Amino acid sequence: MSTRIIAVTIDCHDTEALAAFWRHALGYPETEHWHDGHGRVYVELRRGDEVPVLFQPVGEGKQVKNRVHLDIAPTVRDQKAEIERLVELGARVLTDDPAERFVVLADPEGNEFCVLPPRP
């Protein structure tokens, strides 16, 4: 192996707020914060050996559909209940096509992600 993924990085305006949404959405217990010396705060979510999720501050807003997105699946509830929980946390449903197995949501800053049915 010549290389490995060290983090999934999400650009955002408010790293603290978006990291809080995703920490609750994914159930990550650990949060690390650091400053870059220019007044910007970075937040990293960690859980065991899983790839961390890093929230990186950027000045520009989201312009178009994400080219890379997260696919998530609930572990303790059904898909519909998970979507309802995520909406209560601040997500919004973008598409819910009954012909598809996934539902597309957006996090509080508009980043798309998909919720699939539970996986064994």
Secondary structure, DSSP 8 states (H G I E B T S, - for coil): -------EEEEES-HHHHHHHHHHHHT--EEEEEE-SSS-EEEEEE-TTS--EEEEE-SS---S--SS-EEE--SSS-HHHHHHHHHHHT-EEEE--TTSS-EEEE-TT--EEEE-----
